[in-house]
Amino acid sequence: MKIAVIGTGYVGLVTGTCLAETGNDVVCVDIDSSKVEKMRQGIVPIYEPHLDVLFDRNIKAERLRFTTSLDEGLEHGDIIFLALPTPEDEDGSADLSYVLNVSEEIGKKIKQYRVIVDKSTVPVGTAEKVHAVIAQNASCDFDVVSNPEFLREGFAVDDFMKPERIVVGSSSDRATEMMRKLYSPFVRSGNPILIMDEKSAELTKYAANSFLATKITFMNEIANYCEKVGADVDKVRVGMGTDSRIGKRFLFPGIGYGGSCFPKDVKALHKAGKDQQYDFKILNAVIEVNDYQKTVLLPKMINHFKGDLTGKTIAVWGLAFKPETDDIREAPSVYMMNALLDKGAKLQVFDPEAMPNIKKRFNDTISYGDSMYEALENADALLICTEWSIFRTPDYAKLKQLLAEPVIFDGRNLYNIEDMDSEEITYISIGRKEVRP
Ligand SMILES: NC(=O)c1ccc[n+]([C@@H]2O[C@H](COP(=O)([O-])OP(=O)(O)OC[C@H]3O[C@@H](n4cnc5c(N)ncnc54)[C@H](O)[C@@H]3O)[C@@H](O)[C@H]2O)c1
């Protein structure tokens, strides 16, 4: 099938590439000409494991190409995906201007039947709005479908190629059939394509993300309480997670959830509720707890340094909002780093993939290690913000030799309390006893 993807970011590029992989002819459109130029040169502009192989293969097979021309995309695609940003607006709602502005252009430009598929995360009622905006100018038939995306950065290719479910919100038989045909190669193992109305599809995405954010936040509160009463959250986590009604995943406590989705989606659902005079009390609490959690280690660091962080050098490992991505949007690391700089600390940071994005944000206000060990040199403490695998088994002898003081503040509970005890490292983590040799 002929496909256009408008917006070639984390979602759009994975969508376009994976649809090309199953034999479709895909044109990806992006407004960012430098990004398009890079992709034309065969460079994947984001870090996403395994994407490069599919990207190269499909460009070579001439099933995947890139343009800044919306006209070219609309001319080409029978199905037009919108994978545009829906960032948080000032009042917490989702900013639909990208989606609606492009929709207006689509209305003016399409010349024959097209299916417009909204893959961006949008509030209930957006498909209706998109339909109305296109209809203002369209001189041909078209349908609007809601098809929220559930991929996870870091696992995006796998998630797209083997989705647990595909949600399609559509009230048009013609569009639904086209979507079924497009997606059938991805669900050969029997996972469902769930067809529903547009509003339910739109809400499914917000409900799923808000539920996951709530699960993480619940464990963060349990962790904070563990510290008060001397329980060990890791033991509680395993004790809870083995109950199949609860499940093992999303129970890891830490310094809060971040990223380009959970924070804005929870806020957008909360605000959408408010607009309907519905008070999502649980989401309000989730937002509040997560705001607190992002800097939960700060008072402990201040306390350790006897009330004054001025001039202290802190090494920071892990800057991306989670491992296996270079994305730093709403990363807890950024909140911690800003809070530490405010308190007069100096920072030496390292991340396997997110350094270029952090450099754009922090410039020369901090220093950058070429390796995880270089970031430790003469630092007064190490702070861990992201659970990249390479941080899991460090060379402790080297770590102790490089740090001015063997102190670790661990926002992701990477290490065993017993190991820290025997290594004689001062170790302060989340929801577990402090180790002070
Ligand atoms: N990132 C994720 O893990 C994820 C997962 C599921 C859903 N989503 C949702 O998908 C949507 C896109 O997210 P993303 O992370 O891919 O965003 P992104 O910022 O990585 O990508 C958006 C792209 O759209 C481009 N763009 C902006 N305006 C444009 C225009 N007028 N014409 C063409 N291109 C334009 C930008 O240059 C950018 O490349 C959001 O609604 C997000 O909530 C994201």
The ligand as an SDF file (V2000), in Angstrom:
LIG
                    3D

 44 48  0  0  0  0  0  0  0  0999 V2000
    7.8720    8.9150   21.7630 N   0  0  0  0  0  0  0  0  0  0  0  0
    7.1120    7.9060   22.1670 C   0  0  0  0  0  0  0  0  0  0  0  0
    7.5940    6.9520   22.8150 O   0  0  0  0  0  0  0  0  0  0  0  0
    5.6380    7.8710   21.8500 C   0  0  0  0  0  0  0  0  0  0  0  0
    4.9340    6.6660   22.0060 C   0  0  0  0  0  0  0  0  0  0  0  0
    3.5760    6.6470   21.7110 C   0  0  0  0  0  0  0  0  0  0  0  0
    2.9450    7.8060   21.2780 C   0  0  0  0  0  0  0  0  0  0  0  0
    3.6520    8.9590   21.1530 N   0  0  0  0  0  0  0  0  0  0  0  0
    2.9480   10.1590   20.6540 C   0  0  0  0  0  0  0  0  0  0  0  0
    3.2650   10.3100   19.2760 O   0  0  0  0  0  0  0  0  0  0  0  0
    3.3350   11.6990   18.9350 C   0  0  0  0  0  0  0  0  0  0  0  0
    4.6910   12.0140   18.3430 C   0  0  0  0  0  0  0  0  0  0  0  0
    5.6690   11.7780   19.3510 O   0  0  0  0  0  0  0  0  0  0  0  0
    7.2230   11.6890   19.0140 P   0  0  0  0  0  0  0  0  0  0  0  0
    7.8990   11.2750   20.2770 O   0  0  0  0  0  0  0  0  0  0  0  0
    7.4370   10.8850   17.7760 O   0  0  0  0  0  0  0  0  0  0  0  0
    7.5350   13.2250   18.7150 O   0  0  0  0  0  0  0  0  0  0  0  0
    8.8470   13.8400   18.0420 P   0  0  0  0  0  0  0  0  0  0  0  0
    8.9660   15.2030   18.5810 O   0  0  0  0  0  0  0  0  0  0  0  0
    9.9840   12.8800   18.1910 O   0  0  0  0  0  0  0  0  0  0  0  0
    8.4870   13.8950   16.4830 O   0  0  0  0  0  0  0  0  0  0  0  0
    7.6110   14.7770   15.9120 C   0  0  0  0  0  0  0  0  0  0  0  0
    8.1390   15.1390   14.5360 C   0  0  0  0  0  0  0  0  0  0  0  0
    7.1540   15.9540   13.8780 O   0  0  0  0  0  0  0  0  0  0  0  0
    7.8550   16.9280   13.1280 C   0  0  0  0  0  0  0  0  0  0  0  0
    6.9330   18.0140   12.7880 N   0  0  0  0  0  0  0  0  0  0  0  0
    6.4830   19.0310   13.5520 C   0  0  0  0  0  0  0  0  0  0  0  0
    5.6350   19.7940   12.8750 N   0  0  0  0  0  0  0  0  0  0  0  0
    5.5300   19.2650   11.6390 C   0  0  0  0  0  0  0  0  0  0  0  0
    4.8030   19.6080   10.4720 C   0  0  0  0  0  0  0  0  0  0  0  0
    4.0050   20.6540   10.4380 N   0  0  0  0  0  0  0  0  0  0  0  0
    4.9480   18.8250    9.3840 N   0  0  0  0  0  0  0  0  0  0  0  0
    5.7570   17.7520    9.3980 C   0  0  0  0  0  0  0  0  0  0  0  0
    6.4680   17.3750   10.4750 N   0  0  0  0  0  0  0  0  0  0  0  0
    6.3550   18.1240   11.5730 C   0  0  0  0  0  0  0  0  0  0  0  0
    9.0080   17.3200   14.0190 C   0  0  0  0  0  0  0  0  0  0  0  0
   10.0350   17.9550   13.2880 O   0  0  0  0  0  0  0  0  0  0  0  0
    9.4230   15.9670   14.5800 C   0  0  0  0  0  0  0  0  0  0  0  0
   10.4000   15.3480   13.7740 O   0  0  0  0  0  0  0  0  0  0  0  0
    3.0090   12.4510   20.2230 C   0  0  0  0  0  0  0  0  0  0  0  0
    1.6360   12.7180   20.2590 O   0  0  0  0  0  0  0  0  0  0  0  0
    3.3710   11.4520   21.3010 C   0  0  0  0  0  0  0  0  0  0  0  0
    2.6360   11.6800   22.4900 O   0  0  0  0  0  0  0  0  0  0  0  0
    4.9890    9.0210   21.4150 C   0  0  0  0  0  0  0  0  0  0  0  0
  1  2  1  0
  2  3  2  0
  2  4  1  0
  4  5  1  0
  4 44  2  0
  5  6  2  0
  6  7  1  0
  7  8  2  0
  8  9  1  0
  8 44  1  0
  9 10  1  0
  9 42  1  0
 10 11  1  0
 11 12  1  0
 11 40  1  0
 12 13  1  0
 13 14  1  0
 14 15  2  0
 14 16  1  0
 14 17  1  0
 17 18  1  0
 18 19  2  0
 18 20  1  0
 18 21  1  0
 21 22  1  0
 22 23  1  0
 23 24  1  0
 23 38  1  0
 24 25  1  0
 25 26  1  0
 25 36  1  0
 26 27  1  0
 26 35  1  0
 27 28  2  0
 28 29  1  0
 29 30  1  0
 29 35  2  0
 30 31  1  0
 30 32  2  0
 32 33  1  0
 33 34  2  0
 34 35  1  0
 36 37  1  0
 36 38  1  0
 38 39  1  0
 40 41  1  0
 40 42  1  0
 42 43  1  0
M  CHG  2   8   1  16  -1
M  END
$$$$
